[in-house]
Amino acid sequence: MRDGIIELLVEVGMLFLYGVATTVLTVIGTLFEYRSYEFVSGGETMLALWIGGLGLVVLTLAYRIGRDKLVDAWIDLQAGQL
């Protein structure tokens, strides 16, 4: 019984950490993209392209963590409760 509870807590903890990582990376990527827009408006095109590309990479990483890790952790959590 005790092992089952510990295993469930680990699975819930991993789900929480993946959710937090996805959220933080999404916010950072969005802020980079907004900053890129501000640089374009200010006339600094090269810096805007660099920050925009970095924002795209961060948003892609957030998507991959959310899709691969978060969904798998959710499926594992549901399978453990059945």
N, C-alpha and C positions, 0 to 999 in steps of 0.2 A: 504494500500500500504506500509506504513511504517513498519507494523508488518511483512509483507512478506519479506522485505529486511533484517530486523533484524534476522528473522528466517533463511534466507539463509546465512547470515554472520556467524551465530552460527554453522550451518552445515558445512560450508567451514572451519571454525576454528577447529572444531573437526576432520575433515578429515586431516587437516594439522598436528595437534598434534599427531594423531595416526600414520601418516607417519613418523614424526620425531622420535617418540618413537620406532617404528619398526626399523628405520635406525640406531639409536644410539645403541639399544640392539644388533643388528646384528654385528655392528662394535666391540662392547665390547666382544661379544661371540667369534668372529673370532680372536681377539687379545688373548683371553684366550687359545683358541685352539693352536694358534701359539706358545704361551709361554709354553704350555704343551709339544709341540714337542721339543722345546729347552731343557726343563728339561729332557726329555727322552734321547736326544742326549748327555746331560751332565752326565747321569747316576743316576739321582735322580728320581727313578721310582715312589715312593709313592707320592711325591709332584706333579709329572706329572699327575698321575691318579686323584688326587684331583682337580687340575686346569682344567684338561680335563673334568671331571664331571661337574664342575661349568660352564665351557664354554658351555657344552651340555644343561644345564638347562637354561642358558641365551638365547641360540639360539632357544630353544623350546619356551620360553616365547615370543621371537620376532616373531616367526612363528604364535603363537596363537593370538597375538595382530594383526598381519597383516591379518590373515585369518578371525578372528571373528569380530574385531572392525573396521578395515580399510575397509573391503569389505562391511560390513553393513552400514558404513557411506557413502560409495560411492553409494550404492543402494538408500539410503535415499535421497542423493543429487540429483540423477537422477530422482527419483520419485517426488521430489519437483518442478522440472523444467518442468514436462510434463503438 
